[in-house]
Amino acid sequence: MVKNRKLSRAISDLGWQKFRTLLEGKAEKYGRDFRVISRWEPTSQTCSCCGFKGGKLDLQVREWECLNCGAKHDRDENAAINILVAGGQSETKNGRGGKRNPPPSPPGREQEGGCSSQ
């Protein structure tokens, strides 16, 4: 049925809605927060250090440098940090409210131009 052009979008949307409903139920059952952010939030285009919106980037651009603060970002890691912040959590705290140790950098990647708060 998903191959049918007229029904495919409705079926896919219904599947995602059911998945979201199940996740909300699990979160409530286990006392967890379930938050939804806008699907149009520019998480990979916004600097996670200073909040500067760099503008639209091609999908081929995997790393970029903030024009405002000079921080260098991996597109996916930057988006993950921005999603945490948009969901109401701080990326610098662990589950108990203390500071967390940032993971070590992969080999061959320096921390040049990173956020000054880390």
Secondary structure, DSSP 8 states (H G I E B T S, - for coil): -TTSHHHHHHHHHHHHHHHHHHHHHHHHHTT-------TT--TTTB-TTT--B-----TT--EEE-TTT--EEEHHHHHHHHHHHHTT--TTB-TTSSB-------TT---TT--TT-
